[in-house]
Amino acid sequence: MISNPRQVGAVWPTSRRAVNDLLDLGDFSRARTVLEFGVGAGVYTEGILKRLHPDAKLLAFEVDGGMAREVSRRLGDPKLEVITDSAENAEEYLEGSKADIIVSSLPFTTLPESVREDILDLAPRILAPSGSMLVLQYSPAISAGLLRRFATVKQRLSPINIPPALLFACEDPVKGRA
Ligand SMILES: C[S@@+](CC[C@H](N)C(=O)[O-])C[C@H]1O[C@@H](n2cnc3c(N)ncnc32)[C@H](O)[C@@H]1O
């Protein structure tokens, strides 16, 4: 956070309670391809793996190679592939398949605008029609961008976190964007 505040965008890792509140918004029992955007210390990665179907895979994107390696080593799960690359390039790793769930803790409000818009445009394109994108943020600023790309955006608050977290569950990706 100190060396790269705009990339990391948060002082504390998300609380387990807030992670669970976010993951409760998705149906992991039916998901076979799950993507995570912004692995960081791996708090979400660990929570996702606990819910992941034995036949499912988790492709987790993190731009910081050191954090990516550490989480991959610590969790060492064959269903998990931690990829040191930007979430902008996620489509290249899907090999033509679609994602059932995307979980994002990216700091959208502090990322460069072009990166934010590329990732927001990408998400509805790579999601299965019945898929969902689960997003945790600390400000409501992203909600207009989500509403342009998803016909259904549910929002709730997870108060047991510093600061309290806003959770978005985005469904019904709008076809034809980007
Ligand atoms: C707010 S932190 C969340 C970390 C983690 N989920 C946690 O709570 O421990 C955001 C993470 O996203 C990563 N990140 C930033 N831009 C990214 C991008 N374009 N693609 C993938 N990861 C990115 C940062 O390096 C950072 O680790």
Ligand as a Chemical Component Dictionary entry (heavy atoms), coordinates in Angstrom:
data_LIG
# 
_chem_comp.id                   LIG 
_chem_comp.type                 NON-POLYMER 
_chem_comp.pdbx_formal_charge   0 
_chem_comp.three_letter_code    LIG 
# 
loop_
_chem_comp_atom.comp_id 
_chem_comp_atom.atom_id 
_chem_comp_atom.alt_atom_id 
_chem_comp_atom.type_symbol 
_chem_comp_atom.charge 
_chem_comp_atom.model_Cartn_x 
_chem_comp_atom.model_Cartn_y 
_chem_comp_atom.model_Cartn_z 
_chem_comp_atom.pdbx_ordinal 
LIG C1  C1  C 0  -7.584 -3.681 -2.407  1  
LIG S1  S1  S 1  -6.347 -4.860 -2.804  2  
LIG C2  C2  C 0  -7.310 -6.291 -2.410  3  
LIG C3  C3  C 0  -6.455 -7.401 -2.055  4  
LIG C4  C4  C 0  -7.108 -8.665 -1.527  5  
LIG N1  N1  N 0  -8.290 -9.030 -2.200  6  
LIG C5  C5  C 0  -7.180 -8.635 -0.023  7  
LIG O1  O1  O 0  -8.124 -8.080 0.573   8  
LIG O2  O2  O -1 -6.221 -9.130 0.548   9  
LIG C6  C6  C 0  -6.313 -4.853 -4.573  10 
LIG C7  C7  C 0  -5.311 -5.787 -5.231  11 
LIG O3  O3  O 0  -5.522 -5.690 -6.654  12 
LIG C8  C8  C 0  -4.250 -5.725 -7.299  13 
LIG N2  N2  N 0  -4.420 -5.120 -8.637  14 
LIG C9  C9  C 0  -4.441 -3.791 -8.948  15 
LIG N3  N3  N 0  -4.652 -3.621 -10.259 16 
LIG C10 C10 C 0  -4.808 -4.875 -10.792 17 
LIG C11 C11 C 0  -5.085 -5.344 -12.105 18 
LIG N4  N4  N 0  -5.238 -4.509 -13.131 19 
LIG N5  N5  N 0  -5.188 -6.686 -12.297 20 
LIG C12 C12 C 0  -5.026 -7.552 -11.253 21 
LIG N6  N6  N 0  -4.751 -7.150 -9.989  22 
LIG C13 C13 C 0  -4.651 -5.821 -9.760  23 
LIG C14 C14 C 0  -3.347 -4.958 -6.366  24 
LIG O4  O4  O 0  -1.978 -5.261 -6.598  25 
LIG C15 C15 C 0  -3.853 -5.446 -4.996  26 
LIG O5  O5  O 0  -3.170 -6.602 -4.571  27 
# 
loop_
_chem_comp_bond.comp_id 
_chem_comp_bond.atom_id_1 
_chem_comp_bond.atom_id_2 
_chem_comp_bond.value_order 
_chem_comp_bond.pdbx_ordinal 
LIG C1  S1  SING 1  
LIG S1  C2  SING 2  
LIG S1  C6  SING 3  
LIG C2  C3  SING 4  
LIG C3  C4  SING 5  
LIG C4  N1  SING 6  
LIG C4  C5  SING 7  
LIG C5  O1  DOUB 8  
LIG C5  O2  SING 9  
LIG C6  C7  SING 10 
LIG C7  O3  SING 11 
LIG C7  C15 SING 12 
LIG O3  C8  SING 13 
LIG C8  N2  SING 14 
LIG C8  C14 SING 15 
LIG N2  C9  SING 16 
LIG N2  C13 SING 17 
LIG C9  N3  DOUB 18 
LIG N3  C10 SING 19 
LIG C10 C11 SING 20 
LIG C10 C13 DOUB 21 
LIG C11 N4  SING 22 
LIG C11 N5  DOUB 23 
LIG N5  C12 SING 24 
LIG C12 N6  DOUB 25 
LIG N6  C13 SING 26 
LIG C14 O4  SING 27 
LIG C14 C15 SING 28 
LIG C15 O5  SING 29 
# 
